[in-house]
Amino acid sequence: MKKENTSPSHLSIMVSSTVYGIEELLEQIYAMLSGFGYEVWCSHKGTVTVYPHQTALDSCLAAVERCDLFLCIITPQYGSGVLPDGLGFTHQELLKAIELGKPRWILAHHHIPFARSLFMKLGCKNAKEREEMFAKLGFDTKEEKKKLKQREQTIIDDFRVIDMYDAAIRRDLKTYQDRTGNWVQKFSSNDDAKLFASAQFGRYRDVEDFIQNHFSNPDAIRREIERRDSK
């Protein structure tokens, strides 16, 4: 399969996010990163290569595999592209980037860690425990789950955004030293998100040198991932 058409001198960065509600931010992030000199792959802008013989998800995951850098924006909206396995497109893109050990930067709206902290105080550490709690409260029928969904949407579209946050901070790894790539930057406004993007990607040559020095050996990265997963 042919790689996206990028100049060898330009790093490619994939911007992974839901679109609803943050269209303006995506436009600004795209313009900013393009201005810094990156080849920006963003489905909202139509710059992710679409392969006609693949599903939309497969094309997105192929972009994750081929990009040099991965920027994920986790918002209170989980997104409409949810498959039968229960995971949305952005969620699967994030998990793929983690699986591949991609150099990644994560932004999360401040509502998400706040909601997560409330669930943690209630003793709910994961999605299963949240479901168990809701069942105990009587939200176990189809009608009651629909009411709960309507209440969720007042602040957070879907509580699975908390699972995305947990994946991003590498909560699955027990050893602190192994939790590399687990920085998640909270943001509450477009300006917060743009400041983070500018600070992280504004010095193009520094980023290029970093990638060359630390991510130029895919086999070494794969072995390190396998070592961690075997623990």
C-alpha positions in Angstrom: 0.0 0.0 0.0 1.4 3.4 -1.0 2.2 5.8 1.7 0.6 9.3 1.8 2.4 11.6 -0.6 4.7 13.6 1.6 8.0 15.3 1.0 10.9 13.5 2.7 11.8 16.7 4.4 8.3 17.1 6.1 7.2 15.1 9.1 3.7 13.9 9.0 1.4 14.4 11.9 -2.0 12.8 12.3 -4.7 14.8 14.2 -7.1 12.3 15.7 -10.4 13.5 17.3 -14.1 13.6 17.0 -15.3 16.6 14.9 -18.6 17.7 16.5 -18.2 20.8 18.5 -14.6 21.5 17.9 -14.6 22.3 14.2 -13.1 25.7 14.8 -10.3 24.3 16.9 -9.5 21.7 14.3 -9.3 24.4 11.6 -6.9 26.4 13.8 -4.7 23.4 14.7 -4.5 22.4 11.1 -3.4 25.9 10.0 -0.9 26.2 12.8 0.8 22.8 12.2 0.9 23.3 8.5 2.5 26.7 9.1 5.1 25.1 11.2 6.0 22.9 8.2 4.3 19.6 9.0 2.2 17.4 6.6 -1.0 17.4 8.6 -3.4 14.4 8.2 -6.8 15.3 9.5 -10.1 13.6 8.5 -12.0 16.8 9.1 -9.9 18.6 6.4 -10.0 15.6 4.1 -6.2 15.1 4.2 -6.2 11.5 5.4 -5.7 9.2 2.4 -8.8 7.2 1.7 -8.4 3.7 0.1 -11.5 2.8 -1.8 -11.1 -1.0 -1.1 -11.0 -0.4 2.7 -13.5 0.6 5.3 -13.3 4.1 6.7 -11.8 2.8 9.9 -9.1 0.8 8.1 -8.1 3.9 6.2 -7.8 5.8 9.5 -5.8 3.1 11.2 -3.5 2.9 8.1 -2.8 6.6 8.6 -2.0 6.0 12.3 0.5 3.3 11.2 2.2 5.6 8.6 2.3 8.9 10.4 5.4 10.2 12.1 3.6 12.0 14.9 0.2 11.5 16.5 -1.8 14.2 18.2 -5.1 13.1 19.8 -7.7 15.5 21.2 -10.1 13.8 23.6 -13.3 15.9 24.0 -16.5 15.3 26.0 -18.0 14.1 22.7 -17.1 10.4 22.0 -18.1 10.6 18.4 -20.7 8.9 16.2 -18.4 6.4 14.5 -19.0 3.6 16.9 -18.6 0.0 15.7 -20.3 -3.2 17.1 -17.3 -3.9 19.4 -18.3 -0.7 21.2 -15.3 1.4 20.4 -15.3 4.6 18.3 -12.9 5.6 15.5 -10.9 8.1 17.6 -10.7 5.6 20.5 -9.3 2.9 18.2 -6.9 5.3 16.6 -5.5 6.2 20.0 -5.2 2.5 21.0 -3.4 1.8 17.7 -0.9 4.6 18.3 -0.2 3.2 21.7 0.2 -0.3 20.4 2.7 0.9 17.8 4.6 3.0 20.2 4.0 6.1 18.1 5.4 9.4 19.4 2.2 10.9 20.7 0.8 14.0 22.3 -2.6 14.0 24.0 -5.0 16.8 24.8 -8.1 16.1 27.0 -10.9 18.5 27.9 -10.9 19.2 31.6 -14.4 17.7 32.1 -13.0 14.3 31.5 -10.4 14.0 34.3 -12.9 15.7 36.6 -15.6 13.1 35.8 -13.0 10.4 36.1 -12.0 11.6 39.6 -15.7 11.5 40.7 -16.1 7.9 39.6 -12.8 7.0 41.3 -14.1 8.4 44.6 -17.2 6.3 44.1 -15.0 3.2 43.7 -15.5 2.8 40.0 -12.0 2.3 38.4 -13.1 1.1 35.0 -16.0 0.7 32.6 -17.2 -2.6 34.1 -17.4 -1.1 37.6 -19.3 1.9 36.3 -21.9 -0.4 34.7 -22.2 -2.3 37.9 -22.8 0.9 39.8 -25.4 2.1 37.3 -27.2 -1.3 37.6 -27.3 -1.0 41.4 -28.9 2.4 41.0 -31.6 0.9 38.7 -30.2 1.9 35.3 -30.2 -1.7 34.0 -33.2 -1.7 31.7 -33.2 -0.3 28.2 -35.5 2.5 29.2 -33.5 3.5 32.2 -30.2 3.4 30.2 -31.8 5.7 27.7 -32.6 8.2 30.5 -29.0 7.9 31.8 -27.7 8.6 28.3 -29.7 11.7 28.1 -28.3 12.8 31.5 -24.7 12.0 30.3 -25.1 14.3 27.3 -25.5 17.4 29.4 -21.8 17.4 30.1 -20.2 14.3 28.6 -21.5 12.6 25.5 -20.3 9.1 26.5 -18.4 7.9 29.5 -16.1 5.9 27.3 -14.1 9.1 26.9 -12.8 8.3 30.4 -11.6 4.9 29.1 -9.7 6.8 26.4 -8.1 9.0 29.1 -7.1 6.0 31.1 -5.5 4.5 28.0 -3.6 7.7 27.2 -2.1 7.9 30.7 -1.2 4.2 30.5 -3.1 3.2 33.5 -2.7 -0.4 32.3 1.0 -0.4 33.2 1.7 -1.0 36.8 5.3 0.2 36.9 5.7 4.0 36.8 9.0 3.8 34.9 7.2 2.0 32.0 4.5 4.7 31.7 6.3 6.6 29.0 4.3 8.7 26.6 1.6 9.1 29.2 1.5 12.9 29.5 -2.1 14.1 28.9 -2.6 17.9 28.8 -5.9 19.3 30.1 -7.5 22.1 28.2 -10.6 24.1 28.8 -10.5 26.5 25.8 -9.3 26.6 22.2 -6.5 28.9 23.4 -5.3 26.3 25.9 -5.1 23.6 23.2 -3.4 25.9 20.7 -0.8 27.0 23.3 0.1 23.3 23.9 0.3 22.6 20.2 2.5 25.6 19.6 4.8 24.8 22.5 5.2 21.1 21.4 5.4 21.5 17.7 6.5 25.0 17.0 10.3 24.2 16.9 10.1 21.9 13.8 13.8 21.1 13.7 13.9 20.1 17.3 11.0 17.8 16.8 12.7 16.3 13.7 15.9 15.7 15.6 14.0 14.1 18.5 12.2 11.7 16.2 15.4 10.8 14.4 17.2 10.1 17.7 14.5 8.2 19.5 12.1 6.7 17.0 14.2 5.8 14.0 14.4 2.1 14.8 11.0 0.5 14.5 12.3 -3.0 15.6 13.7 -1.6 18.8 10.4 0.1 19.6 8.5 -3.1 18.9 10.8 -5.1 21.2 10.3 -2.5 24.0 6.5 -2.7 23.6 6.6 -6.5 23.7 8.8 -6.4 26.8 6.3 -4.2 28.6 3.3 -6.2 27.5 4.8 -9.4 28.8 5.0 -8.1 32.4 
